[in-house]
Amino acid sequence: MERTTCLIAGGGPAGMFLGLMLARGGIEVMVLEKHGDFLRDFRGDTVHPTTLELIDALGLREDFAKLPQRRLNDIQIPIGGRMVPLATFAHIPGRHKYVAMVPQWDLLDLLARAGDVEPTFRLRMSTEAVDLVYEGGAVAGVRYRTKDGATGEIRADLTVACDGRSSVLRAAAGLGVHNWPTPFDAWWFRIPRNGTDPAGLIPVVSAHRVAVLFDRGDYWQSATLIAKGSDTDLRTRQPVGVIMRDLGAVAPWLGDRTDALRTWDEVKLLDVKLDRVDRWYTDGLLCIGDAAHAMSPVGGVGINLAVQDAVATARILGPKLLSHTVTTADLARVQRRRALPTAVVQSMQRLAHAGVIRPAVAGRLDVSNATETPTALRVFRRIPVVRSLPTFLVGRGVLPEPVPAFARRD
């Protein structure tokens, strides 16, 4: 039987950042990742200013700068065939006034290399946590299964579930989850990008198509919104080329790429969820990131929120883990610290769902075909405080977490 001080289930951004920070504090930590590598397409690739500051504080700035990346500085929206500036990250506080688009597998590989330097850090790939182990009524570790079918147990003082919005460990613990209905799902796909195309983050809102385009340098990463549960029906009754035809109609610079999508296999479905665990913990187990709160893709803030959960967890629990004195009350402190920013962000996403996305996917909102800038957008652009709020919330978030001193290398 194996043993570690902190067992982290899930090698996503939250799990890898948490594992590295705890190892920097001399704490024995083991991260289990069920896949054999980090290569998954259309994962969230946004790295927000607060995460960039964390990377700086961990002494990884130079290594991070070597990763392939594209900076999103501005938000523009096509209206009546012209591009209208909507918002900018230039005025948010802090060193980094942009969102970096970085392939998530490259970021995770960077964190894995940094962890390998730490003597108390272990990363086990192709190893999935499949159940909890209990001892005296408390969680005492996990049962795992490897890719080749081997099974076993790992005991730990604390198990942290970072295994996503369909968390196996959360379900095994029987933690109650509150779900909110969402009016949309998203199609993810790539569109070739030309050097003469606009740059930045571009929302497209027409009566026939609603999408957000992320500038990735040589291609656009598109999140096209559809009514909840309509994926199968739409794929059955229309050719895939309809998507690009509709986008090209309101974004003329895409007009020469109407054949960019050739088969439905190129279009991946994201089943959008919005939920939150009522209690993020039980004795011996803590849920963070998507395992504690699945976020809507609105604002692209899910990764940032999960990473901030990891920072708070490392700072609050690090000294307790080092002395092997973590209590359930300590786990409750993590939830109390992170409950407010989670609730604020999810409340804003629910407002966006009801006020903008629901009418948009129903075809009742057509901004891109308007002959002039709608009054609401003109007011939004003219009031500095109002104009700066969305980029501040996306870029900085609510209650950014200070990096624990024991993990810093800046």
Secondary structure, DSSP 8 states (H G I E B T S, - for coil): -EEEEEEEE--SHHHHHHHHHHHHTT--EEEE-SSSSS--TT---EE-HHHHHHHHHTT-HHHHHTS--EEE-EEEEEETTEEEEEEESTTSSSS--SEEE--HHHHHHHHHHHHHTSTTEEEETTEEEEEEEEETTEEEEEEEEETTS-EEEEEEEEEEE-S-TT-HHHHHHT--EEE---SEEEEEEEEE--TTS--SEEEEE-SS-EEEEEE-SSEEEEEEEEETT-HHHHHHHS-THHHHHHHHHH-GGGGGGTTS--SGGG-EEE----EEESS-EETTEEE-GGGT----SGGG-HHHHHHHHHHHHHHHHHHHHHTT---HHHHHHHHHHHHHHHHHHHHHHHHHIIIIIHHHHTT----TT-SS--HHHHHHHH-HHHHHHHHHHHHT-SS-----GGG---
